Amino acid sequence: MVSIPSWVGRWSRELLPERGSLKSDLVAGIPGAISSVPDGMAAGVLAGVNPVHGLYASFAGPVFGGLQTSTKLMVITTTSAAALAAGSVLAEVPEPDRAGAVMLLTLVAGAVMVAAALLRLGRYTRFVSHSVMTGFLTGVAVNIVLGQIGDLAGVSATGSVAIAKALDVLTHPSAVDLASLLTGLLALLLLVVLSRTRLALFSALIALVVPCLVVIVLGLDSVARVADVGAIPTGIPLPQLPDFGLLSPSLVGGGFAVAAIVLVQGVGVAEASPNRDGSRSRPNRDFSAQGVGNIASGLFGGMPVGGSVGQTALNDSAGAKSRWGAIFSGLWMLVILVAFSGLVGKVPMPTLAAVLVFAAVGSIRPAQILSILRSGPSSILALVITFMATLILPVTAAVGIGVVLSILLQLNQEAVDLRVVRLVPQPDGTLVEHVAPNTLKDREVVVLDVYGSLFYAGARTLQVRLPDPANAESPEVVLRLRGRTTLGATFFKVVADYAARLDGLGGRLYLSGLTPEALEQWNPGRLATQGVVLETFAATSTLGESTLDAVEAAERRLVRAVRAEYTV
C-alpha cells in the first residue's frame, strides 16, 4: 500500500473549501468578477494589446494563483503597474506579433517568480525602499493618466513616453473628436458620482454600459470601439503555447522587471490584508502563487498578473472568508467570458480610458508622499528620482534605477547609522557606556562597542570612527562584537589594518563576544596566513563576560610590558 506524504494531506485540507464559508465565498466572487471586466479590459489597453488578454488574465490569475496563496484573501489578477511595465516592453514589438509576445512575457515573468520562490528570495523584498516604491507607483499613476488622454479625446497621439503623448494631444486641440471626449467624460462622471453611493462596487461596470448604450443609440460612429483594436474570440479560452521564436533579450529582461514589480506589490497586499485566523503570510509561497498565476495566464492567452490591492480589498469587503473568494471570482469571470464575449467588442475605448484615469488618480497616496517629504533629504531624493525616472524612461529602466537606488540608500543608511561607543568596566563587573575617544593614550585599555551594520559601507565607516592610535605607546583596544554572526572581507581588512597599527606601537587588538561562526572565520590559521596579530574571545551566555576576560588579558599584557622595561 502506497503511503501519502503528510504535507499532501495538509495541503489538500487547506485547499478544499470549508462548508461554513462556501456560500460566502461563492457570493463574494460575483462583484470581483464583475469589476474585473472593466479592469481587465483597461489593463489590456494599457499594455497596448487586445483587451481580451486582460479578460483572460482576470480568469486564469485568480483561479490558478488563488490555489496556492498564503495570504488567503489575495486576488491575483491584472494590475496597472504590471500592465504599464508590459506595455513598455511590448512597445517595440510589431503589432501583429504582440499577442504572442505578451503571452511569452507573462510566461517569463511567471518563471522568474517561481524561481524566486524556490530560491527563497522573499526576505529581500524588505530592502526595497518605501520612498522608492512610492515614487515608482506615483509615477506609474501619473503615466497612466497622461497616457490615456489620447484615447479619452479620440486622438491617436504620438510620442515615446506618456508625457509626450499628452503634450501632443494638448497642442493639437483641433484633432480632438468631440463625441469621443464626451463619451469618456460621461464615463468619468459616472465613476466619480457612483463611487460615493451604494453602487460603488458596480460603478466601473455601469460606467462601461451606459456610455456604450449612448454611443449605440445615437450612432456615434466616430467613437472607437474595443473591436477596432482586434477580434474578440468567443467561447471558453483554451491553453496554448505561444510562438517561442518571438523570444528576445528585451522580452526576457522585461519579464524580470515585471516580476520585480509584481513581487514587491504582492508583499504590500499581504501587509494590507492579513489573514483573519492570525496565521502569518509567507512571502515565498505568495511568490510561487503569483508565478503559477502568471504561467497559467500566459498559457490561456492572458497578460501579466499579480496581487491586486484593489481587488483584494473588494474581495474582503464583499465577505470572502477564504482563498475560494478569489477562486470563485475567476470562475465567475469565465462564465462572463462565455456568456457575454460578443458584447465586449462594442465597448467604447474612451470609457476604458476613463476607468484607467479614475483608478490611477485613486491610487495616488498624498498622505504617504507628504510623510516621505518630511522624512529627510535622502527619502525626498529617492522619491523624486524614482518618480522622474518613471515619467521619462521606460518602466523597465525605472525599475532598475529603483532597485539600484534602494541598495545605495541601504548602504548609505548603514554607514550613517553606525556609532562607536566606549564601555568602561565598573568594580561590580558591569560595563558603562561613554563617548568613544578620538585618539588613544599610552598604556591604556579601551573597550569599544559598535552600533549598526558592519557590512561593507558600515565597515568602511568603522575604519574612520575607530580611535586613532597616533603615536601612543602600547595601546590596548578591545572591540566587542557580540551577536555578529558573519563578518565580511571588508571588515576583516579594516580590522587587520587597525591591528597592524596597534602592533606597530607595541599594543594589541582583542575581539570579544565572538559567535562560533565568527570564530571559525577568525581562526588562527587565517590570521597567521594574513599576518594579523590579535586575540579572540568567544561569547558566553553571560553578557559582558568575554569582554571582561579580554580586558584582563590586556591588563596582564601591560603589566608584563612594564616589568620588562624595569628589568631592562
C-alpha positions as CSV (number, residue, x, y, z in Angstrom):
1,M,0.0,0.0,0.0
2,V,1.4,3.4,-1.0
3,S,1.6,6.0,1.8
4,I,0.7,9.6,1.0
5,P,3.1,12.2,2.4
6,S,1.7,14.2,5.3
7,W,2.2,17.5,3.6
8,V,-0.1,16.4,0.7
9,G,-2.8,15.8,3.2
10,R,-2.3,19.1,4.9
11,W,-2.3,21.0,1.6
12,S,-5.4,19.2,0.4
13,R,-7.3,20.0,3.6
14,E,-6.2,23.6,3.4
15,L,-7.2,23.8,-0.3
16,L,-10.7,22.4,-0.1
17,P,-13.5,24.9,0.6
18,E,-14.9,24.9,4.1
19,R,-18.6,24.1,4.3
20,G,-19.2,27.1,6.6
21,S,-17.6,29.6,4.2
22,L,-18.5,28.1,0.8
23,K,-21.7,30.2,0.3
24,S,-20.0,33.5,1.4
25,D,-17.0,32.9,-0.9
26,L,-19.3,32.0,-3.8
27,V,-21.3,35.2,-3.4
28,A,-18.2,37.3,-2.7
29,G,-16.7,36.2,-6.1
30,I,-19.5,37.9,-8.1
31,P,-18.7,41.6,-7.6
32,G,-15.0,40.7,-8.0
33,A,-15.7,39.1,-11.4
34,I,-18.0,42.0,-12.5
35,S,-15.4,44.6,-11.6
36,S,-12.7,42.5,-13.4
37,V,-14.4,43.1,-16.7
38,P,-13.6,46.8,-17.0
39,D,-10.3,46.4,-15.0
40,G,-9.1,43.6,-17.2
41,M,-10.0,45.3,-20.5
42,A,-8.4,48.5,-19.3
43,A,-5.2,46.6,-18.4
44,G,-5.1,45.2,-21.9
45,V,-5.4,48.7,-23.4
46,L,-2.7,49.9,-21.0
47,A,-0.4,47.2,-22.2
48,G,-1.1,48.0,-25.8
49,V,-2.7,44.7,-26.7
50,N,-6.2,43.4,-27.4
51,P,-8.3,43.9,-24.2
52,V,-9.3,40.2,-24.3
53,H,-5.8,39.4,-23.0
54,G,-6.7,41.3,-19.8
55,L,-10.0,39.4,-19.6
56,Y,-8.3,36.0,-19.9
57,A,-5.8,37.1,-17.2
58,S,-8.6,38.0,-15.0
59,F,-9.9,34.5,-15.2
60,A,-6.6,32.5,-15.0
61,G,-4.8,34.5,-12.4
62,P,-7.4,34.3,-9.6
63,V,-8.1,30.6,-10.2
64,F,-4.7,29.1,-10.5
65,G,-2.9,31.6,-8.3
66,G,-5.5,31.5,-5.6
67,L,-5.0,27.8,-5.1
68,Q,-1.5,28.5,-3.5
69,T,-1.5,31.9,-1.8
70,S,-0.6,32.0,1.9
71,T,-2.4,35.4,2.1
72,K,-5.8,33.8,1.8
73,L,-7.8,36.8,0.5
74,M,-5.2,37.9,-2.0
75,V,-6.6,38.2,-5.5
76,I,-4.0,37.6,-8.3
77,T,-5.2,39.5,-11.3
78,T,-4.2,42.3,-13.6
79,T,-2.6,45.4,-12.0
80,S,-1.9,48.8,-13.5
81,A,1.8,48.7,-12.7
82,A,2.3,45.3,-14.3
83,A,0.3,46.3,-17.3
84,L,2.2,49.5,-17.8
85,A,5.5,47.6,-17.5
86,A,4.3,45.1,-20.0
87,G,3.3,47.9,-22.4
88,S,6.7,49.4,-22.1
89,V,8.3,46.1,-23.1
90,L,5.9,45.4,-25.9
91,A,6.2,49.0,-27.4
92,E,9.0,47.9,-29.7
93,V,7.2,44.6,-30.8
94,P,5.4,44.8,-34.2
95,E,1.7,45.0,-33.6
96,P,0.9,41.6,-35.4
97,D,3.3,39.9,-33.0
98,R,2.1,41.4,-29.8
99,A,-0.4,38.7,-28.9
100,G,2.3,36.1,-28.9
101,A,4.8,38.4,-27.3
102,V,2.5,39.2,-24.3
103,M,2.0,35.5,-23.7
104,L,5.7,34.9,-23.7
105,L,6.4,37.9,-21.5
106,T,3.8,36.6,-19.0
107,L,5.4,33.1,-19.0
108,V,8.9,34.5,-18.5
109,A,7.7,36.7,-15.6
110,G,5.9,33.7,-14.1
111,A,9.0,31.5,-14.4
112,V,11.1,34.2,-12.7
113,M,8.6,34.4,-9.8
114,V,8.6,30.7,-9.3
115,A,12.4,30.7,-9.3
116,A,12.4,33.5,-6.7
117,A,10.2,31.3,-4.5
118,L,12.4,28.3,-4.9
119,L,15.5,30.3,-4.1
120,R,13.6,31.7,-1.0
121,L,14.2,35.4,-2.0
122,G,11.1,36.7,-0.2
123,R,13.2,38.1,2.6
124,Y,14.9,40.5,0.2
125,T,11.7,42.4,-0.6
126,R,12.2,44.4,2.6
127,F,15.3,46.0,1.1
128,V,13.1,47.9,-1.4
129,S,12.9,51.4,0.0
130,H,9.4,52.7,0.8
131,S,10.4,56.1,-0.7
132,V,11.5,54.3,-4.0
133,M,8.3,52.2,-4.2
134,T,6.1,55.3,-3.5
135,G,7.9,57.3,-6.2
136,F,7.6,54.5,-8.7
137,L,3.9,53.8,-8.1
138,T,3.1,57.5,-8.1
139,G,5.0,57.8,-11.4
140,V,3.0,54.9,-12.8
141,A,-0.3,56.5,-11.8
142,V,0.7,59.8,-13.5
143,N,1.9,57.9,-16.6
144,I,-1.5,56.2,-16.8
145,V,-3.4,59.4,-16.6
146,L,-1.2,61.1,-19.2
147,G,-1.1,58.1,-21.5
148,Q,-4.9,57.9,-21.6
149,I,-5.6,61.5,-22.6
150,G,-5.4,60.4,-26.3
151,D,-8.0,57.6,-26.0
152,L,-10.2,59.8,-23.9
153,A,-10.2,62.5,-26.6
154,G,-10.3,60.1,-29.6
155,V,-6.9,61.1,-30.8
156,S,-4.1,58.8,-32.0
157,A,-1.3,60.5,-30.0
158,T,2.4,60.2,-30.9
159,G,5.4,60.3,-28.5
160,S,7.9,57.9,-27.0
161,V,6.6,58.4,-23.4
162,A,3.2,59.2,-21.8
163,I,4.0,62.8,-21.1
164,A,5.0,63.4,-24.8
165,K,1.7,61.8,-25.9
166,A,-0.3,64.0,-23.6
167,L,1.5,67.1,-24.9
168,D,0.8,66.1,-28.5
169,V,-2.9,65.9,-27.7
170,L,-3.0,69.2,-25.8
171,T,-1.0,71.1,-28.5
172,H,-3.3,69.9,-31.3
173,P,-6.9,70.6,-30.0
174,S,-8.3,70.6,-33.5
175,A,-7.7,66.8,-33.7
176,V,-10.0,66.0,-30.7
177,D,-13.1,64.1,-31.6
178,L,-15.9,65.7,-29.6
179,A,-18.1,62.6,-29.5
180,S,-15.2,60.5,-28.0
181,L,-14.4,63.2,-25.5
182,L,-18.0,63.5,-24.3
183,T,-18.3,59.7,-24.1
184,G,-15.1,59.5,-21.9
185,L,-16.2,62.4,-19.7
186,L,-19.6,60.8,-19.2
187,A,-17.9,57.6,-18.0
188,L,-15.6,59.6,-15.8
189,L,-18.6,61.5,-14.3
190,L,-20.4,58.2,-13.6
191,L,-17.3,56.8,-11.8
192,V,-16.9,59.8,-9.6
193,V,-20.6,60.0,-8.7
194,L,-21.3,56.3,-8.2
195,S,-18.1,55.8,-6.1
196,R,-19.8,57.7,-3.3
197,T,-23.0,55.6,-3.4
198,R,-24.1,52.1,-2.6
199,L,-23.5,51.2,-6.3
200,A,-19.7,51.8,-5.8
201,L,-19.0,48.1,-6.3
202,F,-20.5,48.2,-9.7
203,S,-19.6,51.7,-10.7
204,A,-16.9,50.6,-13.3
205,L,-19.3,48.3,-15.0
206,I,-22.1,50.9,-15.1
207,A,-19.5,53.4,-16.5
208,L,-18.9,51.0,-19.4
209,V,-22.5,50.0,-20.1
210,V,-24.2,53.5,-20.0
211,P,-21.8,55.2,-22.4
212,C,-21.9,52.1,-24.6
213,L,-25.7,52.4,-24.9
214,V,-25.5,56.1,-25.6
215,V,-22.9,55.5,-28.4
216,I,-25.1,52.8,-30.0
217,V,-28.4,54.7,-29.7
218,L,-27.0,57.9,-31.1
219,G,-25.0,56.2,-33.8
220,L,-21.7,57.9,-32.8
221,D,-19.6,56.0,-35.4
222,S,-16.5,58.2,-34.8
223,V,-16.1,56.8,-31.3
224,A,-13.5,53.9,-31.4
225,R,-14.7,50.5,-30.1
226,V,-12.8,47.6,-28.5
227,A,-13.5,45.6,-31.6
228,D,-11.4,48.1,-33.6
229,V,-8.3,47.0,-31.6
230,G,-8.7,43.4,-32.6
231,A,-11.1,40.5,-32.9
232,I,-12.8,39.3,-29.7
233,P,-12.8,35.4,-29.6
234,T,-15.9,33.7,-28.3
235,G,-16.3,30.6,-26.1
236,I,-14.1,29.1,-23.4
237,P,-10.4,30.1,-23.7
238,L,-8.2,27.0,-24.1
239,P,-4.5,26.7,-23.1
240,Q,-2.0,27.1,-25.9
241,L,1.8,27.5,-26.4
242,P,3.0,30.9,-27.8
243,D,5.5,31.3,-30.6
244,F,8.8,30.9,-28.9
245,G,10.5,32.3,-31.9
246,L,9.4,35.7,-30.6
247,L,11.6,35.4,-27.5
248,S,14.2,38.1,-27.3
249,P,16.7,39.5,-24.8
250,S,14.4,42.6,-24.3
251,L,11.4,40.3,-23.6
252,V,13.4,38.3,-21.1
253,G,14.7,41.5,-19.4
254,G,11.1,42.8,-19.4
255,G,10.0,39.6,-17.7
256,F,12.4,40.2,-14.8
257,A,11.2,43.8,-14.5
258,V,7.5,42.7,-14.4
259,A,8.4,40.0,-11.8
260,A,10.1,42.5,-9.6
261,I,7.2,44.9,-9.7
262,V,4.6,42.2,-9.0
263,L,6.5,40.6,-6.2
264,V,7.1,43.8,-4.3
265,Q,3.5,44.8,-4.8
266,G,2.4,41.4,-3.6
267,V,4.2,41.9,-0.3
268,G,2.3,45.2,0.1
269,V,-1.0,43.3,-0.5
270,A,-0.1,40.7,2.2
271,E,0.6,43.5,4.7
272,A,-2.7,45.3,3.9
273,S,-4.8,42.2,4.1
274,P,-3.6,39.9,6.9
275,N,-5.2,36.5,7.4
276,R,-8.2,36.6,9.7
277,D,-7.2,33.5,11.5
278,G,-4.0,35.1,12.6
279,S,-1.7,32.9,10.5
280,R,1.3,34.7,9.0
281,S,1.7,35.2,5.3
282,R,4.7,33.5,3.8
283,P,6.3,35.7,1.1
284,N,7.9,32.8,-0.8
285,R,4.6,30.9,-1.0
286,D,2.9,34.1,-2.3
287,F,5.8,34.4,-4.8
288,S,5.1,30.9,-6.0
289,A,1.3,31.6,-6.2
290,Q,1.9,34.7,-8.3
291,G,4.3,32.8,-10.5
292,V,1.8,30.0,-11.1
293,G,-0.9,32.6,-11.8
294,N,1.3,34.2,-14.5
295,I,2.2,30.9,-16.1
296,A,-1.5,29.9,-16.3
297,S,-2.4,33.4,-17.6
298,G,0.3,33.1,-20.3
299,L,-0.9,29.7,-21.4
300,F,-4.5,30.8,-21.6
301,G,-3.6,33.8,-23.7
302,G,-3.5,36.3,-20.8
303,M,-1.1,39.1,-19.7
304,P,1.0,39.6,-16.5
305,V,-0.9,39.4,-13.2
306,G,0.0,39.9,-9.6
307,G,-1.5,40.6,-6.1
308,S,-4.0,43.4,-6.6
309,V,-4.6,45.9,-3.8
310,G,-8.0,47.0,-5.2
311,Q,-9.4,43.5,-6.0
312,T,-8.1,42.1,-2.7
313,A,-9.9,44.9,-0.8
314,L,-13.0,44.3,-2.8
315,N,-12.8,40.5,-2.0
316,D,-12.5,41.3,1.7
317,S,-15.4,43.9,1.7
318,A,-17.6,41.5,-0.3
319,G,-17.5,39.0,2.5
320,A,-15.0,36.4,1.3
321,K,-13.7,34.1,4.1
322,S,-11.1,32.0,2.4
323,R,-9.0,31.7,-0.7
324,W,-12.1,30.5,-2.5
325,G,-13.5,34.0,-2.7
326,A,-10.7,34.8,-5.2
327,I,-11.0,31.4,-7.0
328,F,-14.8,31.9,-7.4
329,S,-14.1,35.4,-8.8
330,G,-12.0,33.8,-11.6
331,L,-14.6,31.1,-12.2
332,W,-17.4,33.7,-12.4
333,M,-15.2,35.7,-14.8
334,L,-15.1,32.6,-17.0
335,V,-18.9,32.4,-17.1
336,I,-19.0,36.1,-18.1
337,L,-16.5,35.4,-20.9
338,V,-18.5,32.6,-22.3
339,A,-21.9,34.4,-22.0
340,F,-21.1,38.0,-22.9
341,S,-17.9,37.9,-25.0
342,G,-19.9,39.1,-28.0
343,L,-20.7,42.4,-26.2
344,V,-17.1,43.2,-25.3
345,G,-16.2,44.4,-28.8
346,K,-18.9,47.1,-28.6
347,V,-17.4,48.9,-25.5
348,P,-16.2,52.4,-26.5
349,M,-12.4,52.9,-26.0
350,P,-12.9,56.3,-24.2
351,T,-14.8,54.6,-21.4
352,L,-11.8,52.3,-20.8
353,A,-9.6,55.3,-20.7
354,A,-11.9,56.9,-18.1
355,V,-11.7,53.7,-16.0
356,L,-7.9,53.8,-16.1
357,V,-7.7,57.5,-15.3
358,F,-10.1,57.2,-12.3
359,A,-8.2,54.2,-10.9
360,A,-4.8,55.8,-11.4
361,V,-5.9,59.0,-9.6
362,G,-7.4,57.0,-6.8
363,S,-4.1,55.0,-6.4
364,I,-2.1,58.2,-5.6
365,R,-1.5,58.5,-1.8
366,P,-0.9,62.1,-0.9
367,A,-0.5,61.3,2.8
368,Q,2.3,58.9,2.1
369,I,4.0,61.4,-0.2
370,L,3.8,64.1,2.4
371,S,5.1,61.8,5.1
372,I,8.2,61.0,2.9
373,L,8.7,64.7,2.1
374,R,9.0,65.3,5.8
375,S,11.4,62.4,6.4
376,G,14.7,63.9,5.4
377,P,16.8,64.6,2.3
378,S,17.6,61.0,1.4
379,S,14.0,60.0,1.4
380,I,13.0,63.0,-0.7
381,L,15.8,62.4,-3.2
382,A,14.7,58.7,-3.6
383,L,11.1,59.7,-4.1
384,V,11.9,62.4,-6.7
385,I,14.5,60.4,-8.7
386,T,12.3,57.3,-9.0
387,F,9.2,59.4,-9.9
388,M,11.1,61.3,-12.6
389,A,12.7,58.1,-13.9
390,T,9.3,56.5,-14.2
391,L,7.9,59.5,-16.2
392,I,10.7,59.9,-18.7
393,L,12.2,56.4,-19.0
394,P,10.8,53.0,-20.0
395,V,9.3,51.3,-16.9
396,T,11.9,48.5,-17.1
397,A,14.7,51.1,-16.8
398,A,12.9,52.9,-14.0
399,V,12.6,49.6,-12.1
400,G,16.3,49.1,-12.5
401,I,17.1,52.6,-11.2
402,G,14.7,52.0,-8.3
403,V,16.5,48.7,-7.3
404,V,19.9,50.4,-7.5
405,L,18.7,53.4,-5.6
406,S,17.3,51.1,-2.8
407,I,20.7,49.4,-2.5
408,L,22.5,52.7,-2.3
409,L,20.1,54.0,0.3
410,Q,20.6,50.9,2.4
411,L,24.4,51.2,2.2
412,N,24.2,54.9,3.0
413,Q,21.9,54.3,5.9
414,E,24.2,51.6,7.3
415,A,27.1,54.0,7.1
416,V,25.2,56.9,8.6
417,D,23.7,54.8,11.5
418,L,27.0,53.3,12.6
419,R,28.2,54.6,16.0
420,V,31.2,53.6,18.1
421,V,31.0,54.0,21.9
422,R,33.4,53.3,24.8
423,L,32.5,50.7,27.5
424,V,34.1,51.4,30.9
425,P,34.3,48.4,33.3
426,Q,33.0,49.1,36.8
427,P,34.1,47.5,40.1
428,D,30.9,45.4,40.2
429,G,31.6,43.8,36.8
430,T,29.2,45.9,34.8
431,L,30.1,48.0,31.7
432,V,29.1,51.7,31.5
433,E,28.7,53.4,28.1
434,H,30.7,56.6,27.4
435,V,31.6,58.6,24.4
436,A,34.4,57.0,22.4
437,P,37.8,58.8,22.4
438,N,39.1,60.3,19.2
439,T,42.7,59.2,20.0
440,L,44.3,56.5,22.2
441,K,46.6,57.2,25.1
442,D,49.8,55.4,26.3
443,R,49.3,52.1,28.1
444,E,45.5,52.5,28.3
445,V,42.9,49.7,27.8
446,V,40.0,51.0,25.7
447,V,36.8,48.9,25.3
448,L,34.8,49.7,22.2
449,D,31.3,48.6,21.1
450,V,29.6,49.3,17.7
451,Y,26.0,50.1,16.9
452,G,24.9,49.4,13.3
453,S,25.8,47.2,10.4
454,L,29.5,46.2,9.8
455,F,28.8,45.0,6.3
456,Y,30.8,46.8,3.5
457,A,29.8,50.5,3.9
458,G,29.4,50.1,7.6
459,A,32.9,48.6,7.9
460,R,34.4,51.5,6.0
461,T,32.6,53.9,8.3
462,L,34.0,52.0,11.3
463,Q,37.5,52.4,9.9
464,V,37.1,56.2,10.1
465,R,35.5,56.2,13.5
466,L,37.9,54.0,15.4
467,P,40.1,55.9,17.8
468,D,43.4,57.0,16.2
469,P,46.4,55.2,17.7
470,A,48.6,58.2,16.6
471,N,51.9,57.7,18.4
472,A,50.5,56.2,21.6
473,E,52.7,53.7,23.4
474,S,51.3,50.1,23.9
475,P,47.7,51.0,23.3
476,E,45.3,48.1,24.1
477,V,41.9,48.0,22.4
478,V,39.0,45.6,23.0
479,L,36.4,45.5,20.2
480,R,33.1,43.9,21.3
481,L,31.3,42.1,18.5
482,R,28.6,40.2,20.4
483,G,25.8,39.0,18.1
484,R,27.7,39.3,14.9
485,T,27.3,36.0,13.1
486,T,29.1,37.0,9.8
487,L,31.9,39.4,9.3
488,G,32.7,40.1,5.7
489,A,36.0,40.6,3.8
490,T,35.8,44.4,4.1
491,F,35.5,44.2,7.9
492,F,38.4,41.7,8.0
493,K,40.6,44.2,6.1
494,V,39.6,47.1,8.3
495,V,40.4,45.1,11.5
496,A,43.6,43.7,10.1
497,D,44.9,47.2,9.3
498,Y,43.9,48.5,12.7
499,A,45.5,45.5,14.5
500,A,48.7,46.1,12.5
501,R,48.9,49.8,13.6
502,L,48.4,48.8,17.2
503,D,51.0,46.0,16.9
504,G,53.5,48.5,15.4
505,L,53.1,50.6,18.6
506,G,53.6,47.7,20.9
507,G,49.8,47.4,21.5
508,R,47.3,44.7,20.8
509,L,43.7,44.4,19.4
510,Y,41.2,42.0,21.1
511,L,37.9,40.8,19.7
512,S,35.3,39.8,22.3
513,G,31.9,38.3,22.2
514,L,32.5,36.2,19.0
515,T,30.0,33.6,18.0
516,P,31.1,30.1,16.9
517,E,30.5,31.2,13.3
518,A,32.7,34.3,13.7
519,L,35.4,32.3,15.5
520,E,35.5,29.9,12.5
521,Q,36.1,32.9,10.2
522,W,38.8,34.3,12.5
523,N,40.7,31.1,13.1
524,P,44.4,31.2,13.9
525,G,45.3,29.7,10.6
526,R,43.7,32.5,8.6
527,L,45.1,35.2,10.9
528,A,48.6,33.7,10.6
529,T,48.4,33.5,6.8
530,Q,47.3,37.1,6.6
531,G,49.9,38.2,9.1
532,V,47.3,39.6,11.5
533,V,48.2,39.8,15.2
534,L,45.2,39.9,17.6
535,E,43.4,37.8,20.2
536,T,39.8,36.5,20.1
537,F,37.4,35.6,22.9
538,A,34.3,33.5,22.5
539,A,30.9,34.8,23.6
540,T,29.4,33.1,26.7
541,S,25.8,33.0,28.0
542,T,26.7,35.8,30.5
543,L,26.7,39.3,28.9
544,G,30.0,41.1,29.1
545,E,31.9,38.1,30.4
546,S,34.1,37.6,27.3
547,T,34.7,41.4,27.1
548,L,35.9,41.5,30.8
549,D,38.1,38.5,30.0
550,A,39.7,40.4,27.2
551,V,40.2,43.4,29.4
552,E,42.0,41.2,32.0
553,A,44.2,39.8,29.2
554,A,45.1,43.3,28.0
555,E,45.9,44.5,31.6
556,R,48.2,41.4,32.1
557,R,50.0,42.2,28.9
558,L,50.5,45.8,30.0
559,V,51.9,44.6,33.4
560,R,54.3,42.3,31.6
561,A,55.4,45.1,29.3
562,V,56.1,47.4,32.3
563,R,58.1,44.7,34.1
564,A,60.1,44.1,31.0
565,E,61.0,47.8,30.9
566,Y,62.2,47.8,34.6
567,T,64.1,44.5,34.1
568,V,66.0,46.1,31.2
